[in-house]
């Protein structure tokens, strides 16, 4: 009634897909993304997991809390977008060009 083919081959294929996904995850985690804002007055660096690994800012911003906050928020938001775009591009590459996100 149902032809399941060779279940051993299907298990092997699933195992290979899992290994590829783990390799992709490790590759993503090893990347870093740096963003500058305010003409380089603030720089934020995130890893591929989206964790902040470094923040630096010009000392002159210590006297202007509001500007520091605005520039820092902008840099963080831009860095998070870069991380997410990289995740999506990496996932698309792993899927061989199929786009589950519905974008072109």
MDTraj code that builds the backbone (N, CA, C; nanometers):
import mdtraj as md
import numpy as np

residues = "UNK UNK UNK UNK UNK UNK UNK UNK UNK UNK UNK UNK UNK UNK UNK UNK UNK UNK UNK UNK UNK UNK UNK UNK UNK UNK UNK UNK UNK UNK UNK UNK UNK UNK UNK UNK UNK UNK UNK UNK UNK UNK UNK UNK UNK UNK UNK UNK UNK UNK UNK UNK UNK UNK UNK UNK UNK UNK UNK UNK UNK UNK UNK UNK UNK UNK UNK UNK UNK UNK UNK UNK UNK UNK UNK UNK UNK UNK UNK UNK UNK UNK UNK UNK UNK UNK UNK UNK UNK UNK UNK UNK UNK UNK UNK UNK UNK UNK UNK UNK UNK UNK UNK UNK".split()
xyz = np.array([
    [0.0816, -0.1190, 0.0000],
    [0.0000, 0.0000, 0.0000],
    [0.0865, 0.1262, 0.0000],
    [0.1784, 0.1385, 0.0941],
    [0.2717, 0.2512, 0.0986],
    [0.4110, 0.2003, 0.0666],
    [0.4807, 0.2746, -0.0166],
    [0.6182, 0.2380, -0.0505],
    [0.7102, 0.3383, 0.0170],
    [0.7734, 0.2942, 0.1228],
    [0.8618, 0.3827, 0.1976],
    [1.0040, 0.3810, 0.1426],
    [1.0279, 0.3069, 0.0383],
    [1.1615, 0.3008, -0.0190],
    [1.2585, 0.2417, 0.0820],
    [1.3800, 0.2822, 0.0735],
    [1.4820, 0.2322, 0.1631],
    [1.4938, 0.3268, 0.2822],
    [1.4448, 0.2837, 0.3971],
    [1.4478, 0.3681, 0.5170],
    [1.5899, 0.3975, 0.5624],
    [1.6809, 0.3077, 0.5327],
    [1.8214, 0.3307, 0.5686],
    [1.8784, 0.4505, 0.4947],
    [1.8432, 0.4631, 0.3656],
    [1.8898, 0.5777, 0.2873],
    [1.8296, 0.7076, 0.3397],
    [1.7024, 0.7015, 0.3786],
    [1.6374, 0.8212, 0.4296],
    [1.7007, 0.8625, 0.5628],
    [1.7306, 0.7660, 0.6476],
    [1.7965, 0.7954, 0.7754],
    [1.9343, 0.8559, 0.7537],
    [2.0061, 0.8022, 0.6551],
    [2.1392, 0.8538, 0.6225],
    [2.1292, 0.9986, 0.5728],
    [2.0297, 1.0257, 0.4894],
    [2.0114, 1.1599, 0.4361],
    [1.9768, 1.2583, 0.5487],
    [1.8908, 1.2169, 0.6408],
    [1.8560, 1.3027, 0.7536],
    [1.9764, 1.3292, 0.8424],
    [2.0586, 1.2275, 0.8610],
    [2.1798, 1.2437, 0.9411],
    [2.2747, 1.3439, 0.8755],
    [2.2890, 1.3357, 0.7440],
    [2.3748, 1.4290, 0.6719],
    [2.3211, 1.5716, 0.6818],
    [2.1889, 1.5860, 0.6736],
    [2.1281, 1.7181, 0.6858],
    [2.1524, 1.7754, 0.8250],
    [2.1441, 1.6911, 0.9259],
    [2.1675, 1.7367, 1.0627],
    [2.3132, 1.7799, 1.0804],
    [2.4050, 1.7043, 1.0249],
    [2.5464, 1.7410, 1.0325],
    [2.5720, 1.8739, 0.9623],
    [2.5079, 1.8927, 0.8469],
    [2.5246, 2.0167, 0.7721],
    [2.4680, 2.1347, 0.8521],
    [2.3545, 2.1146, 0.9176],
    [2.2941, 2.2208, 0.9985],
    [2.3843, 2.2567, 1.1163],
    [2.4456, 2.1575, 1.1796],
    [2.5362, 2.1843, 1.2909],
    [2.6605, 2.2588, 1.2434],
    [2.7113, 2.2213, 1.1275],
    [2.8287, 2.2886, 1.0715],
    [2.7950, 2.4340, 1.0387],
    [2.6771, 2.4558, 0.9811],
    [2.6328, 2.5907, 0.9483],
    [2.6178, 2.6748, 1.0743],
    [2.5612, 2.6165, 1.1798],
    [2.5438, 2.6884, 1.3065],
    [2.6792, 2.7294, 1.3649],
    [2.7744, 2.6382, 1.3630],
    [2.9079, 2.6694, 1.4148],
    [2.9742, 2.7795, 1.3322],
    [2.9546, 2.7749, 1.2005],
    [3.0113, 2.8769, 1.1126],
    [2.9500, 3.0138, 1.1416],
    [2.8173, 3.0161, 1.1612],
    [2.7496, 3.1419, 1.1929],
    [2.8002, 3.1999, 1.3247],
    [2.8169, 3.1146, 1.4239],
    [2.8591, 3.1602, 1.5558],
    [3.0007, 3.2150, 1.5557],
    [3.0823, 3.1716, 1.4616],
    [3.2221, 3.2162, 1.4595],
    [3.2391, 3.3518, 1.3913],
    [3.1379, 3.3983, 1.3203],
    [3.1474, 3.5272, 1.2511],
    [3.1232, 3.6427, 1.3479],
    [3.1792, 3.7593, 1.3133],
    [3.1503, 3.8806, 1.3896],
    [3.1045, 3.9887, 1.2927],
    [3.0227, 4.0782, 1.3446],
    [2.9656, 4.1861, 1.2654],
    [2.9863, 4.3165, 1.3414],
    [3.0524, 4.4116, 1.2777],
    [3.0793, 4.5415, 1.3410],
    [3.0052, 4.6507, 1.2664],
    [2.9485, 4.7415, 1.3434],
    [2.8748, 4.8542, 1.2873],
    [2.9210, 4.9810, 1.3572],
    [2.9396, 5.0864, 1.2789],
    [2.9753, 5.2173, 1.3346],
    [2.8581, 5.3116, 1.3136],
    [2.8405, 5.4015, 1.4075],
    [2.7389, 5.5053, 1.3910],
    [2.7968, 5.6372, 1.4374],
    [2.7313, 5.7448, 1.3963],
    [2.7802, 5.8776, 1.4344],
    [2.9159, 5.9068, 1.3751],
    [2.9377, 5.8655, 1.2518],
    [3.0663, 5.8917, 1.1879],
    [3.1817, 5.8197, 1.2552],
    [3.1530, 5.7054, 1.3160],
    [3.2566, 5.6266, 1.3822],
    [3.2724, 5.6574, 1.5297],
    [3.1846, 5.7410, 1.5826],
    [3.1943, 5.7752, 1.7248],
    [3.1524, 5.6590, 1.8136],
    [3.0686, 5.5689, 1.7607],
    [3.0253, 5.4498, 1.8337],
    [3.0464, 5.3293, 1.7430],
    [3.1030, 5.2230, 1.7975],
    [3.1204, 5.0980, 1.7231],
    [3.0735, 4.9827, 1.8105],
    [2.9901, 4.8966, 1.7508],
    [2.9359, 4.7800, 1.8203],
    [2.9731, 4.6563, 1.7396],
    [3.0157, 4.5514, 1.8087],
    [3.0484, 4.4256, 1.7430],
    [2.9662, 4.3139, 1.8058],
    [2.8975, 4.2369, 1.7194],
    [2.8178, 4.1220, 1.7632],
    [2.8745, 3.9962, 1.7000],
    [2.8547, 3.8825, 1.7671],
    [2.8911, 3.7559, 1.7052],
    [2.7697, 3.7026, 1.6285],
    [2.7862, 3.5903, 1.5622],
    [2.6795, 3.5329, 1.4816],
    [2.5579, 3.4889, 1.5587],
    [2.5702, 3.4768, 1.6893],
    [2.4552, 3.4424, 1.7731],
    [2.3737, 3.5662, 1.8091],
    [2.4273, 3.6834, 1.7781],
    [2.3597, 3.8078, 1.8135],
    [2.3998, 3.8598, 1.9501],
    [2.5083, 3.8091, 2.0033],
    [2.5574, 3.8547, 2.1339],
    [2.6571, 3.9689, 2.1146],
    [2.6450, 4.0720, 2.1958],
    [2.7389, 4.1843, 2.1896],
    [2.8731, 4.1374, 2.2452],
    [2.9783, 4.1533, 2.1643],
    [3.1114, 4.1119, 2.2100],
    [3.2044, 4.2312, 2.2323],
    [3.1667, 4.3495, 2.1790],
    [3.2497, 4.4675, 2.2012],
    [3.1684, 4.5931, 2.1721],
    [3.1933, 4.6954, 2.2511],
    [3.1363, 4.8280, 2.2291],
    [3.2475, 4.9279, 2.2557],
    [3.2620, 5.0223, 2.1641],
    [3.3568, 5.1308, 2.1889],
    [3.2920, 5.2613, 2.1432],
    [3.3299, 5.3693, 2.2086],
    [3.2749, 5.4993, 2.1727],
    [3.3752, 5.6079, 2.2050],
    [3.3605, 5.7178, 2.1352],
    [3.4465, 5.8337, 2.1524],
    [3.4244, 5.8928, 2.2915],
    [3.5311, 5.9278, 2.3601],
    [3.5222, 5.9819, 2.4961],
    [3.4389, 6.1094, 2.5041],
    [3.4308, 6.1839, 2.3942],
    [3.3526, 6.3079, 2.3966],
    [3.2042, 6.2804, 2.4219],
    [3.1591, 6.1595, 2.3925],
    [3.0180, 6.1246, 2.4147],
    [2.9854, 6.1053, 2.5618],
    [3.0868, 6.0940, 2.6457],
    [3.0621, 6.0783, 2.7890],
    [2.9960, 6.2027, 2.8471],
    [3.0138, 6.3140, 2.7814],
    [2.9544, 6.4389, 2.8278],
    [2.8149, 6.4628, 2.7698],
    [2.7732, 6.3773, 2.6753],
    [2.6441, 6.3936, 2.6076],
    [2.5699, 6.2599, 2.6093],
    [2.5094, 6.2318, 2.7223],
    [2.4430, 6.1031, 2.7440],
    [2.3372, 6.0735, 2.6379],
    [2.2573, 6.1736, 2.6031],
    [2.1490, 6.1517, 2.5065],
    [2.2034, 6.1112, 2.3697],
    [2.3065, 6.1777, 2.3227],
    [2.3672, 6.1423, 2.1938],
    [2.4271, 6.0025, 2.1990],
    [2.4937, 5.9694, 2.3079],
    [2.5514, 5.8360, 2.3231],
    [2.4422, 5.7297, 2.3147],
    [2.3305, 5.7525, 2.3833],
    [2.2207, 5.6559, 2.3807],
    [2.1650, 5.6386, 2.2399],
    [2.1434, 5.7488, 2.1702],
    [2.0866, 5.7439, 2.0351],
    [2.1810, 5.6700, 1.9397],
    [2.3090, 5.7048, 1.9436],
    [2.4061, 5.6406, 1.8552],
    [2.4234, 5.4930, 1.8878],
    [2.4218, 5.4607, 2.0155],
    [2.4363, 5.3220, 2.0579],
    [2.3158, 5.2385, 2.0138],
    [2.1958, 5.2912, 2.0307],
    [2.0756, 5.2192, 1.9867],
    [2.0777, 5.1971, 1.8355],
    [2.1177, 5.2999, 1.7613],
    [2.1248, 5.2863, 1.6161],
    [2.2248, 5.1805, 1.5731],
    [2.3422, 5.1814, 1.6351],
    [2.4453, 5.0834, 1.6010],
    [2.4002, 4.9417, 1.6366],
    [2.3397, 4.9256, 1.7533],
    [2.2918, 4.7929, 1.7939],
    [2.1843, 4.7416, 1.6988],
    [2.0884, 4.8265, 1.6646],
    [1.9825, 4.7842, 1.5729],
    [2.0385, 4.7444, 1.4371],
    [2.1323, 4.8226, 1.3849],
    [2.1937, 4.7896, 1.2565],
    [2.2726, 4.6590, 1.2643],
    [2.3434, 4.6379, 1.3730],
    [2.4219, 4.5153, 1.3891],
    [2.3302, 4.3929, 1.3973],
    [2.2204, 4.4042, 1.4719],
    [2.1257, 4.2924, 1.4806],
    [2.0665, 4.2598, 1.3441],
    [2.0400, 4.3630, 1.2627],
    [1.9884, 4.3401, 1.1276],
    [2.0909, 4.2651, 1.0434],
    [2.2183, 4.3018, 1.0565],
    [2.3237, 4.2326, 0.9819],
    [2.3300, 4.0861, 1.0196],
    [2.3209, 4.0566, 1.1490],
    [2.3260, 3.9180, 1.1965],
    [2.2076, 3.8406, 1.1386],
    [2.0890, 3.8973, 1.1432],
    [1.9697, 3.8288, 1.0933],
    [1.9772, 3.8067, 0.9425],
    [2.0234, 3.9056, 0.8683],
    [2.0388, 3.8900, 0.7237],
    [2.1389, 3.7796, 0.6914],
    [2.2464, 3.7713, 0.7684],
    [2.3455, 3.6667, 0.7470],
    [2.2849, 3.5292, 0.7742],
    [2.2042, 3.5193, 0.8794],
    [2.1375, 3.3920, 0.9093],
    [2.0480, 3.3489, 0.7941],
    [1.9705, 3.4429, 0.7421],
    [1.8792, 3.4113, 0.6323],
    [1.9559, 3.3704, 0.5070],
    [2.0610, 3.4435, 0.4732],
    [2.1401, 3.4110, 0.3559],
    [2.2069, 3.2748, 0.3703],
    [2.2557, 3.2449, 0.4900],
    [2.3197, 3.1159, 0.5135],
    [2.2179, 3.0028, 0.5035],
    [2.0984, 3.0268, 0.5554],
    [1.9928, 2.9251, 0.5474],
    [1.9528, 2.9020, 0.4022],
    [1.9429, 3.0085, 0.3242],
    [1.9090, 2.9939, 0.1825],
    [2.0164, 2.9157, 0.1090],
    [2.1414, 2.9432, 0.1414],
    [2.2508, 2.8696, 0.0784],
    [2.2462, 2.7223, 0.1128],
    [2.2100, 2.6920, 0.2366],
    [2.2021, 2.5517, 0.2797],
    [2.0860, 2.4804, 0.2126],
    [1.9824, 2.5554, 0.1773],
    [1.8655, 2.4963, 0.1121],
    [1.8825, 2.4888, -0.0396],
    [1.9979, 2.5268, -0.0868],
    [2.0249, 2.5183, -0.2296],
    [1.9472, 2.6189, -0.3123],
    [1.9192, 2.7350, -0.2539],
    [1.8516, 2.8394, -0.3284],
    [1.7021, 2.8456, -0.3083],
    [1.6421, 2.7438, -0.2469],
    [1.4993, 2.7515, -0.2181],
    [1.4801, 2.8608, -0.1136],
    [1.3761, 2.9421, -0.1279],
    [1.3567, 3.0550, -0.0377],
    [1.2285, 3.0390, 0.0432],
    [1.2386, 2.9905, 0.1675],
    [1.1195, 2.9730, 0.2500],
    [1.0643, 3.1044, 0.3026],
    [1.1395, 3.2153, 0.2829],
    [1.0974, 3.3443, 0.3355],
    [1.0086, 3.4198, 0.2383],
    [0.9943, 3.3683, 0.1162],
    [0.9069, 3.4290, 0.0182],
    [0.9600, 3.5571, -0.0418],
    [1.0869, 3.5850, -0.0260],
    [1.1480, 3.7064, -0.0790],
    [1.2321, 3.6696, -0.1996],
    [1.2580, 3.7681, -0.2835],
    [1.3442, 3.7449, -0.4006],
    [1.4731, 3.8181, -0.3841],
])
top = md.Topology()
chain = top.add_chain()
for i, resn in enumerate(residues, 1):
    res = top.add_residue(resn, chain, resSeq=i)
    for name in ("N", "CA", "C"):
        top.add_atom(name, md.element.get_by_symbol(name[0]), res)
traj = md.Trajectory(xyz[None], top)
